[in-house]
Amino acid sequence: MSRELFAEIREAQQAGQPRVLATVAATRGSTPRGPGAHLLLRPDGTFSGTIGGGCGEAEVWQEAMETMVDGQPRVVVVDLTEPVDGEDKICGGVMEVFIERVTG
């Protein structure tokens, strides 16, 4: 985890503010980021870090917002093997992303 994300988690914890951390836990095949990649979500929907961008990150962001509300950890399987429109396909694997509320 980057020092910036760690520092933000620490500051949010001290201030009693919620944050949700999404971590790539496992991958199979070609994925934009590997295990250990992080995205830290704030209550207003902004975030730091990335787990790879695009539709997969949007799916994880939505689930992370749910965790922000209900506090329940979850695992999101991002399947990048399905065909999508466009010619710039660089992935074709699967990512498992663990989402947890880390403060608040």
C-alpha positions in Angstrom: 0.0 0.0 0.0 1.3 3.4 -0.8 2.3 5.8 1.9 -0.3 8.3 0.8 -3.1 5.7 1.2 -1.8 4.6 4.5 -1.6 8.2 5.7 -5.1 8.9 4.6 -6.4 5.9 6.4 -4.6 6.9 9.6 -6.0 10.5 9.3 -9.5 9.3 8.6 -9.3 6.9 11.6 -8.2 9.7 13.9 -11.0 12.0 12.7 -13.6 9.2 12.9 -14.3 9.4 9.1 -15.2 6.3 7.1 -13.0 4.9 4.4 -13.4 1.7 2.3 -10.5 -0.2 0.9 -10.7 -2.4 -2.1 -7.7 -4.7 -2.7 -7.0 -7.0 -5.6 -6.7 -10.3 -3.8 -6.2 -12.7 -6.7 -6.0 -12.7 -10.5 -6.1 -15.2 -13.3 -5.1 -14.4 -16.8 -4.3 -11.0 -18.1 -5.6 -8.2 -15.8 -4.8 -4.5 -15.6 -3.4 -4.7 -12.0 -2.0 -7.5 -9.9 -2.7 -8.7 -6.4 -2.1 -6.0 -3.8 -3.4 -3.1 -5.9 -5.6 -0.8 -3.8 -8.4 1.7 -4.2 -9.4 3.8 -1.2 -12.9 5.2 -1.3 -14.2 8.3 0.5 -17.9 8.9 1.5 -18.4 11.4 -1.3 -17.4 8.8 -3.9 -14.0 10.1 -4.7 -11.1 7.8 -4.4 -7.3 7.4 -4.4 -5.4 4.6 -6.0 -6.7 2.2 -8.7 -7.4 -1.4 -9.4 -7.2 -1.0 -13.1 -9.8 1.5 -14.3 -12.6 1.0 -16.8 -15.8 -1.0 -16.3 -14.2 -3.4 -13.7 -13.2 -0.5 -11.5 -16.7 1.0 -11.8 -18.2 -2.3 -10.7 -15.9 -2.4 -7.7 -16.6 1.3 -6.9 -20.3 0.5 -6.8 -19.9 -2.4 -4.4 -17.5 -0.3 -2.3 -20.2 2.4 -1.9 -22.5 -0.4 -0.6 -19.8 -1.3 1.9 -19.5 2.3 2.9 -23.3 2.2 3.8 -23.7 -1.2 5.4 -20.2 -1.9 6.6 -20.2 -5.4 5.2 -17.1 -6.7 3.6 -17.5 -8.4 0.3 -15.6 -10.0 -2.6 -16.3 -8.8 -6.1 -15.3 -11.0 -9.0 -14.4 -8.8 -12.0 -14.6 -10.9 -15.1 -12.6 -9.3 -18.0 -13.0 -12.3 -20.3 -16.4 -11.2 -21.8 -16.2 -9.5 -25.1 -16.7 -5.7 -25.0 -17.0 -3.1 -27.7 -13.9 -1.5 -29.1 -10.6 -2.6 -30.5 -8.3 -1.8 -27.5 -8.8 -5.0 -25.5 -5.7 -5.6 -23.4 -7.1 -7.8 -20.7 -8.9 -11.2 -20.6 -8.5 -12.4 -17.1 -10.4 -12.4 -13.8 -9.7 -10.4 -10.7 -11.1 -11.1 -7.2 -11.3 -7.9 -5.2 -11.8 -7.8 -1.4 -13.7 -4.8 -0.1 -13.7 -3.7 3.5 -14.5 -0.7 5.6 -11.3 0.3 7.3 -12.4 3.3 9.4 -15.5 4.8 10.8 
